[in-house]
Amino acid sequence: MASQQDDAAQKQALIAAKPQALARVWHVVNKSNGAAAVAFLNAGPAQQAGEAFVGPGPNGTLDVYAFF
């Protein structure tokens, strides 16, 4: 399972990959279980109400959709 530092680094890499002038967009990442999905969403910057949701992914994993 990924650590909180790994989740924060993944989220920061996604944020850094887009030019700052662009509006916020939806991103999707795949996580192995609910705890990993929660850890990703709570990694800084944490999502606010309505900015994230989780749905079923392939092979029993979870797809995490986050708006940032």
Residue, then its C-alpha position, 0 to 999 in steps of 0.5 A: m500500500a502506498s504511503q501518505q508521502d507517496d499519495a501526496a507526491q502523486k497528487q503534487a505531480l498531477i498538479a505540477a503537470k498542468p500549466q497554472a493558467l489553466a482552470r482546475v480539471w478532473h483527474v482519475v487515479n486507480k487505487s487498490n482499496g478504500a484506505a488507499a483512496v481516502a489517503f490519496l484524497n486527504a493528501g494535500p491539497a485535500q478535496q472539499a465537498g463535491e470535488a471528489f468521488v470514488g467508483p468501482g475500477p477494474n479487478g476489484t480496485l477503485d477509481v478515484y476522481a478528484f477535481f484540482 
